[in-house]
Amino acid sequence: MSNQRTFAGIFVAAIAGAMVTAVSYNAGASARMAPAPTRVGTVDLVKVIERLNERSDWEVQITALGKKVQDEFTAKRKSVEELAKTMETAANDQERMGIRDKLAFEQLQMEQWEKIKKIEVDRERALMWQSMYRNVRAESQKLADAEGWDVILVNDGVTDIQLQRDSKVPLESQAQEQIVRRRVLFAAKSIDVTDQLVVRMNNARGATAKSTTGDAVAPAAAPGGAVAPAPVPAPAPK
């Protein structure tokens, strides 16, 4: 009887040991098969855009374009005003009628020209934003590959809800709309890669500009024998 109890105890202990071993093995196997945790980085996109050298280059070109358009518009308006003054010195009604018709035509042309130029400037600004965002995405991928990030998110939770009291939209609706659009509630500063991204993008643009300048033809002589400065490479629009 005693031997049977001893055998039963040994048998139960053996089964229990086997179960513990199996559970431990399964747990270890599960741990080995579990995917590695996702590494997430964040960027303050507004801050990135503000600090890009590319944006400064674009702004210089767009400002120059805007000034050119404004100068041309001023010249056209002055020409129309001078034509209008000639009506006062017209010799007769027939001549005055001819000047009036020409004046109406010139004004119509100037209005159409102004609309076209506004579209042109707006298009350049749109190309600026497209180019910057495209480059931000491309350099973010390179940064992720270099630093081992799996995902880089735009941290849209860095600012508080902004309410515009002079807007026709109710303040409550403004607050609700901004809350619904946001995706990040909290992100630790330790995973912020804004500075790294800005440095990489500006360095890459500087290297591209230097390469382009080095491959360029020698600058042409400006009037008076002076050497004209090498042109600043323009951002390549899509």
C-alpha positions as CSV (number, residue, x, y, z in Angstrom):
1,M,0.0,0.0,0.0
2,S,2.8,2.3,0.9
3,N,4.6,1.5,-2.4
4,Q,1.5,2.3,-4.4
5,R,1.2,5.7,-2.7
6,T,4.9,6.5,-3.3
7,F,4.5,5.5,-7.0
8,A,1.4,7.7,-7.3
9,G,3.2,10.6,-5.8
10,I,6.2,10.2,-8.1
11,F,3.8,9.9,-11.1
12,V,2.0,13.1,-10.1
13,A,5.2,15.0,-9.6
14,A,6.5,13.8,-13.0
15,I,3.3,15.1,-14.7
16,A,3.5,18.4,-12.9
17,G,7.2,18.8,-13.9
18,A,6.3,18.0,-17.5
19,M,3.5,20.6,-17.5
20,V,5.8,23.3,-16.0
21,T,8.4,22.5,-18.6
22,A,5.9,22.7,-21.4
23,V,4.4,26.0,-20.1
24,S,7.9,27.5,-19.8
25,Y,8.8,26.3,-23.3
26,N,5.6,27.8,-24.8
27,A,6.2,31.0,-22.9
28,G,9.7,31.3,-24.2
29,A,8.7,30.4,-27.7
30,S,5.9,33.0,-27.6
31,A,8.4,35.6,-26.3
32,R,10.8,34.7,-29.2
33,M,8.0,34.9,-31.8
34,A,6.6,38.2,-30.5
35,P,7.3,41.2,-32.8
36,A,9.7,43.9,-31.6
37,P,8.1,47.0,-30.2
38,T,7.5,49.7,-32.8
39,R,9.9,52.7,-32.5
40,V,8.0,55.9,-33.0
41,G,9.5,59.4,-33.5
42,T,7.6,62.7,-33.8
43,V,8.2,66.1,-35.5
44,D,6.8,69.5,-35.1
45,L,6.0,70.1,-38.8
46,V,5.4,73.9,-38.4
47,K,8.8,74.3,-36.7
48,V,10.4,72.2,-39.4
49,I,8.9,74.3,-42.3
50,E,9.9,77.6,-40.5
51,R,13.5,76.6,-40.2
52,L,14.1,75.2,-43.7
53,N,16.6,76.9,-45.9
54,E,14.5,75.7,-48.9
55,R,11.6,77.9,-47.7
56,S,13.9,81.0,-47.5
57,D,15.1,80.3,-51.1
58,W,11.5,80.0,-52.3
59,E,10.5,83.2,-50.5
60,V,13.3,85.2,-52.1
61,Q,12.1,84.0,-55.6
62,I,8.4,84.6,-54.9
63,T,9.1,88.0,-53.4
64,A,11.1,89.0,-56.5
65,L,8.2,87.7,-58.7
66,G,5.7,89.7,-56.7
67,K,7.8,92.9,-57.0
68,K,8.1,92.4,-60.8
69,V,4.3,91.9,-61.1
70,Q,3.7,95.0,-58.9
71,D,6.1,97.2,-61.0
72,E,4.4,96.0,-64.3
73,F,1.0,96.7,-62.8
74,T,2.0,100.2,-61.7
75,A,3.3,101.0,-65.2
76,K,0.1,99.7,-66.9
77,R,-2.1,101.7,-64.5
78,K,0.0,104.9,-65.2
79,S,-0.5,104.3,-68.9
80,V,-4.2,104.0,-68.5
81,E,-4.4,107.2,-66.3
82,E,-2.4,109.1,-69.0
83,L,-4.8,107.9,-71.7
84,A,-7.7,109.0,-69.6
85,K,-6.3,112.5,-69.3
86,T,-6.2,112.8,-73.1
87,M,-10.0,112.8,-73.1
88,E,-9.9,116.3,-71.6
89,T,-8.0,117.7,-74.6
90,A,-9.9,115.9,-77.3
91,A,-10.7,118.1,-80.3
92,N,-14.2,116.8,-80.7
93,D,-16.8,114.3,-79.6
94,Q,-15.7,111.7,-82.1
95,E,-12.1,111.8,-80.9
96,R,-13.3,111.7,-77.3
97,M,-15.5,108.6,-78.1
98,G,-12.5,106.9,-79.7
99,I,-10.3,107.5,-76.6
100,R,-13.1,106.3,-74.3
101,D,-13.4,103.0,-76.2
102,K,-9.7,102.5,-76.2
103,L,-9.6,103.3,-72.5
104,A,-12.3,100.7,-71.8
105,F,-10.3,98.1,-73.7
106,E,-7.0,99.0,-71.9
107,Q,-8.8,98.7,-68.5
108,L,-10.3,95.3,-69.4
109,Q,-6.9,94.1,-70.6
110,M,-5.2,95.3,-67.3
111,E,-7.9,93.5,-65.2
112,Q,-7.4,90.3,-67.1
113,W,-3.6,90.6,-66.8
114,E,-3.9,91.2,-63.1
115,K,-6.0,88.0,-62.6
116,I,-3.5,85.9,-64.6
117,K,-0.5,87.3,-62.6
118,K,-2.3,86.6,-59.3
119,I,-2.8,83.0,-60.4
120,E,0.8,82.8,-61.4
121,V,2.0,83.9,-57.9
122,D,-0.4,81.6,-56.2
123,R,0.8,78.7,-58.3
124,E,4.4,79.4,-57.3
125,R,3.4,79.5,-53.6
126,A,1.6,76.2,-54.1
127,L,4.7,74.7,-55.7
128,M,6.7,75.9,-52.8
129,W,4.5,74.0,-50.3
130,Q,4.4,70.9,-52.5
131,S,8.2,70.8,-52.8
132,M,8.8,71.3,-49.1
133,Y,6.4,68.7,-48.0
134,R,7.7,66.2,-50.6
135,N,11.3,66.8,-49.3
136,V,10.1,66.5,-45.7
137,R,8.7,63.1,-46.4
138,A,11.7,61.9,-48.3
139,E,14.2,63.0,-45.6
140,S,12.0,61.6,-42.9
141,Q,12.3,58.2,-44.5
142,K,16.1,58.6,-44.6
143,L,16.2,59.7,-41.0
144,A,14.1,56.7,-40.0
145,D,16.3,54.3,-41.8
146,A,19.5,55.8,-40.3
147,E,18.2,56.1,-36.7
148,G,16.0,52.9,-36.6
149,W,12.6,54.6,-36.4
150,D,9.7,52.5,-37.6
151,V,7.2,55.5,-37.8
152,I,7.6,59.2,-37.7
153,L,4.5,61.1,-36.9
154,V,3.5,64.8,-37.1
155,N,3.0,65.9,-33.5
156,D,-0.1,68.0,-33.9
157,G,-0.6,68.2,-30.1
158,V,2.2,70.8,-29.5
159,T,-0.2,73.8,-29.5
160,D,-3.4,74.6,-27.7
161,I,-6.8,75.0,-29.3
162,Q,-6.9,78.3,-31.1
163,L,-10.2,80.2,-31.2
164,Q,-10.9,83.1,-33.5
165,R,-13.5,85.4,-32.0
166,D,-14.0,87.5,-35.1
167,S,-14.9,84.4,-37.2
168,K,-18.4,83.6,-38.2
169,V,-18.0,80.1,-37.1
170,P,-19.2,79.6,-33.4
171,L,-16.4,79.2,-30.9
172,E,-17.7,75.8,-29.8
173,S,-17.6,74.5,-33.4
174,Q,-14.1,75.8,-33.8
175,A,-12.9,74.0,-30.7
176,Q,-14.7,70.7,-31.6
177,E,-13.3,70.8,-35.2
178,Q,-9.7,71.2,-34.0
179,I,-10.1,68.5,-31.4
180,V,-11.5,66.0,-33.9
181,R,-8.7,66.7,-36.4
182,R,-5.9,66.1,-33.9
183,R,-4.2,62.7,-33.6
184,V,-1.5,63.0,-30.9
185,L,-2.5,63.7,-27.3
186,F,0.9,63.3,-25.8
187,A,4.5,62.6,-27.1
188,A,7.6,62.5,-24.9
189,K,10.4,64.9,-25.9
190,S,12.8,62.0,-26.0
191,I,11.2,60.8,-29.3
192,D,11.1,64.3,-30.9
193,V,13.3,64.3,-34.0
194,T,12.5,67.8,-35.2
195,D,16.0,69.2,-34.8
196,Q,17.6,66.2,-36.5
197,L,15.2,66.4,-39.5
198,V,15.9,70.1,-40.0
199,V,19.7,69.7,-39.8
200,R,19.5,66.8,-42.3
201,M,17.3,68.7,-44.8
202,N,19.4,71.9,-44.6
203,N,22.6,69.9,-45.0
204,A,21.2,68.0,-48.0
205,R,20.1,71.2,-49.6
206,G,23.5,72.8,-49.0
207,A,25.3,69.8,-50.5
208,T,23.0,69.9,-53.6
209,A,23.5,73.7,-54.0
210,K,27.3,73.3,-53.8
211,S,27.3,70.4,-56.3
212,T,25.2,72.4,-58.7
213,T,27.4,75.5,-58.3
214,G,30.5,73.4,-58.8
215,D,29.2,71.9,-62.0
216,A,27.9,75.2,-63.4
217,V,29.6,77.2,-66.1
218,A,31.8,80.1,-65.1
219,P,29.7,83.2,-64.4
220,A,29.2,85.6,-67.2
221,A,30.6,89.1,-67.1
222,A,28.1,91.7,-66.1
223,P,27.8,95.1,-67.8
224,G,30.9,97.2,-67.0
225,G,33.2,94.2,-66.8
226,A,32.1,93.1,-63.3
227,V,31.5,89.4,-62.8
228,A,27.9,88.6,-62.1
229,P,27.2,86.4,-59.1
230,A,26.3,82.7,-59.7
231,P,22.6,82.2,-59.8
232,V,21.0,80.5,-56.8
233,P,19.6,77.1,-57.8
234,A,15.8,77.2,-57.9
235,P,13.8,74.5,-56.1
236,A,12.7,72.0,-58.6
237,P,8.9,72.1,-58.9
238,K,7.0,68.9,-59.5
